[in-house]
Amino acid sequence: MLSFRNVNITMIVLLLLLAAIDIWVAPLSFWWYLLPAFIYLNILFYGSYFIRAGFYFKSYCKADTPELQIALTFDDGPMESFTPQVLAILKEYGIPATFFCIGKRIQGREQLLQELHRAGHTIGNHSYSHHALFDLFSAGKMQRELEETGDLIKEQVGKRPLLFRPPYGVTNPNLKKAIRKAGYQSIGWSVRSYDTIAKDADQLLEKVSKKVQPGDIFLFHDTMEVTVQLLPMFIKRMKEKGFSFVSVDQLLKIPAYA
């Protein structure tokens, strides 16, 4: 299995072997050391930026189920722009979803968060700042962001969330320490919509509705107009294919709150 620990062990063994050859057999050129380093850095990049790899720690990205069930997740809210529209669409079709909320966006929008909770949707943690350099933070700073957002959510819904989605889906050893100490379970996705850059709702619909499988977890954002345009069509198409919608915690059969 490709993991941070296994890759490090392999790299150490390889470097020791090269050093032994260099000293005891024949001198090696610089390139013999540069190539493994290049490969190592590329593996680290892959493991950090593809959450489904589970390189540093396990993230739930899909449920292993034969049932025709899928889960909708929405990141980056709550926001006055489009979160209420997403909420209204889900209510119209009777769909439960999971909202991974940014802590700083909860402040001043507490009522909107309460509406999401009262509607039966699961609330998850998506860090406090969602800073562009979040993945470069120390483990302690990451943990403080998780705990601050968790406190804000608990104040509004009465329960502390246990589900966390890493900003941008980036993982690393510091985040592993932070989520363990803060008591969170990492949630990824199996279908990423890229609705933050999509412009055409019809094209996006075709993209995300192809090859849907039981247990898929969809990543959308309740801060994008194209998502609001897409959502009714997507729900109808999935229902026509026989799929039902459940929240992430129901799909994965894990607790959502402490």
Residue, then its C-alpha position, 0 to 999 in steps of 0.5 A: m500500500l502506498s503510504f507516507r510511512n512505506v514510501n519513507i522506509t523505501m526511500i531510506v533503504l534505497l539511499l543506504l543501498l546507493a551509498a553502499i554501492d558508492i563506497w564499496v563497489a563503484p563511485l556513482s554519479f550525482w544523478w543516481y541520487l537525484l532521480p530517487a529524490f525527484i520520484y520521492l517529491n512527486i509521490l509526496f505531491y500526489g499523496s498530498y493533493f489527492i485525498r482519495a490516495g489516503f497517503y497520510f491518513k484515511s479519509y472516507c471518500k466513498a461507501d462500500t455498499p450495494e444499495l443505490q445510495i449517494a450523498l451530496t456534500f456542499d463546501d465553503g458556506p454558509m453564505e447569503s449568496f446561494t446557500p438559501q437557494v440550495l437549501a430551498i431546492l433540497k427541501e423541495y425534493g426532500i433531499p438530506a445533504t451535508f454542509f462543510c462550513i467555514g468557521k469565519r463564515i458562520q459568524g454573522r450567519e448563525q441563523l442560516l446555519q441553524e436553518l440548515h440544521r433544522a432542515g435535517h442536514t448534517i453540519g461538518n467542519h471545513s476549518y475556520s479560515h480556509h486560508a490559501l496556505f492552510d496546508l502550510f500551517s503548523a499542526g497546532k494552528m490547524q488544530r486551533e482552527l478545527e476547534e474554533t469552528g467546532d465550538l461555533i457549530k456547537e453553539q448553534v446546533g447544540k452538538r459538536p461535529l465529528l466530520f471534517r473536510p480538509p480545505y482544498g482536499v490537501t493532506n499532510p502530516n501536520l493535518k494528521k496530528a491536528i485531526r487526531k488531537a481534535g477528534y475528527q474524521s476526514i471526509g473526502w469525495s469520489v466525484r468532484s464537480y469542479d463547480t467553482i470553475a464551471k460556467d455551463a450547468d448543462q455541461l456540468l450535469e453531463k460530467v457529474s452524472k456519468k458513471v455514478q456508482p453506489g456509495d458515491i460522495f459528491l463535492f459541490h459548493d453552496t456558494m456557486e450560482v452554477t450549482v443552484q442551476l444544476l442541482p434540480m436537474f441532477i437530483k431528477r436524473m439521479k432519481e430516474k436512475g434509481f438512486s436515493f440520497v442520504s447524508v454522508d454520515q448515513l451513507l458511511k454509517i459513522p457518527a456525525y456529532a459527539 
